Amino acid sequence: MITEKQYIKLILSLGCIVTGEDNPVPHHPKCFNNGYGKVSDFLAIPLSMRLHTMQDDAIHNNRSLFEDRYGREVDLIARTVQAVASKIRRK
């Protein structure tokens, strides 16, 4: 069984799920809790700092613009899980 802390480390090793950039940060989607509180680390998405908070279209600055350009949070969670599964299979 993997812990949340281990999962975060694993997803961050993937790079940004959108751009592939190194050194992403974990984004905790708000789509499962109506924007209140932090969701489980198992639902986190690795995003570059630019796409997390730094650009006009960053998820924390303009979620609708971010999702129009890069995909819905729920779809990015699915891509993250698929990438983790693929990485684990290769080991």
Long-range contacts (C-beta under 8 A, 24 or more apart in sequence): 4-40, 4-41, 4-42, 5-41, 7-41, 7-42, 7-44, 7-84, 8-41, 8-44, 10-84, 10-87, 11-44, 11-45, 11-46, 11-80, 11-83, 11-84, 12-46, 13-87, 14-46, 14-80, 14-83, 14-84, 14-87, 15-46, 16-46, 16-47, 16-48, 16-51, 17-45, 17-46, 17-47, 17-76, 17-79, 17-80, 17-83, 18-47, 18-48, 18-51, 18-70, 18-71, 18-76, 19-48, 19-50, 19-51, 21-48, 21-50, 23-48, 23-49, 24-48, 24-49, 24-52, 25-49, 25-52, 27-52, 27-59, 29-73, 29-74, 29-76, 29-77, 30-63, 30-73, 31-72, 31-73, 31-74, 43-77, 44-80, 45-73, 45-76, 45-77, 45-80, 46-80
